[in-house]
């Protein structure tokens, strides 16, 4: 089902489709984050990826809870955006020889994924409220805040030392 396919007729259909999209994205990130942590050379960055891995596993559990709340079948739909972000991270990481530049590249790739998630969760929160599912909106809002916090941590780490090391 494409975003603008005939299968999406109502706001509920759109909500469920985008919900399935973010579920897929979170599942893919559960697989990608350990690899990113393994490639990171900065200890704080490595630990940040592992911490976010634990959060991401919690995000998957929350989404599974919401599927139940919606009475919907647990289903993920392919998300080319997250697949592209992960593929790009793998490609760039494979091309970077300098460990400090590699850490900067990994932060960049992680932030691309975070920004995607922030956009999706932001819309899902708004749509849940519009559909009068404040119970679901509250769960999604918690995840949205965690994604924003991760993005802020990555920015702080990049600006305080990783980018400085990479540029010298």
N, C-alpha and C positions, 0 to 999 in steps of 0.2 A: 504494500500500500504506500503510494507516494503521498507527500504532504498535501498536494492539491488534487488527490484522486477523488473519484466519485464515492469512495467508501467513507469519506469524511463529510457528513451532512450537517451535523449539529455541533454545538460547543462541547457537548459531552463526548462526541466522537473525537474531536480535536484534542480534548484534554486527555483522553485515554491513549491516543496515539503518541502524543508527546511524552506522556508518562512512561509508555513502553520504550520510547527512545532513550529517556534518561536512565531507565533501568538497564538497558543494554550498555550505555556509556559507563555507568558505575561498575558493571560486571567486568568490562574491558579494563578499567582502571585498576581493579583488584589484581588483574594479571600483570599490568604494566608497571605498577609502582614498585614491586620488589626488584624488577630489572633496573629501574631508574636508580633505586637506592644502591644497588650493586655497582653501578657505573659511577656514582657520585664519589668524589674524592674528599670533599669537605665534610668533616664529621657532623657538623650541624645540619647540613643539607641532607646527608644520608639519614640522620635521625628524623629529620622533618618528613622525608618520604615515608619512612616506616610508621611514624605517628599518623600521617594522613592515610596510610593503608588501613590502619585500625579504624579510623573514622569512616573511611569509604566502605568497609565491611558493615559498619553500623548503618550507613546510608542505604545499602542494599537491603538490610533487614527492615528498615523503616518502609522502604518502597514495597517490600513483600507484605508488610502489615497493611499498607494502603490498598494494595490489590484486594486483600481480604475485605477491607472496609467497603470497597466499591462492589464487591461481589463479582469481580472480574477474574478471568483466568490469568495466571501468572505467565506473562509472555513478554519477550523482548523483541523489538524490531531493530533491524540494522540501523546504525547511526554512522553514516559516512564521515561526518564531521569529526567524531572522536577517533574513528579508525584512521583518518588522515592525520590527526594530531599525533597519535601514537606512532604511526609510520614515519612521520617527519622527524620525531624525536629519535627513533632508531637510526634513521639515515644520517642525521646530523651527528649523533653521538659516535657513529662509526667513522666519520670523516675527521673528527677533531683529535689531534695528537696531544696538544697541550692540556694537561689536567685542569688547569684553572679556567681555560676557555671552555672545556667540556662542562664544568660545573655551571658556568654562565648559560651555556646552551641548554642544559637540563632544566634550569630554572625557567628559561624562556618557554620551553616545551610544556612544562608543568603549568605555567600561567596561561598558556593557550587553552589547555584543558579546563582549568579553573574558570576562565572567563566564559567558556561555553556552558559550563555547569551553572554558573551564576545567571546567565541569560535564561537558560531553561527553567531553573528553579524559580526565578523571579516571575516568569510568565505563569508557571504552574500555580504559584501561590495566589496570584491575582485571579486566575481562572477558577481556582477552588473557592475563593471567596465569592466570586460572581455566581457560581453554581450553588451557593449557600452550603458549602461543605467546609465550614470553619474548623471542624475537627481535623480534616485533612490539611487545610491551609496551615494550621499550627505545627503539624509535623514537618511539612515541607519548609516552613519558615525557619525551623531549627536547623535543618540541613543547609539552607541558604546562608544563614549566619556563619555556619562552620566553613562553608566554601569561601565566603568573603574573608574570614579570619585567616584561612590558609593562604589566600592570595596576598593578604597584607604581610604575613610572615615571610613569604617568598620575596616580596618587594624589599622588605627591610634587610633580609639576608643578602640579596643582590646588591643593594645600594651601600650597605655598610662594609662589605668586604669582598664578596665574590667577583663583582664587576671590576673592583679596584685591582684585584690580583690578576684578573684576565687581561686587563689593559696594560699591565706593566711588563 
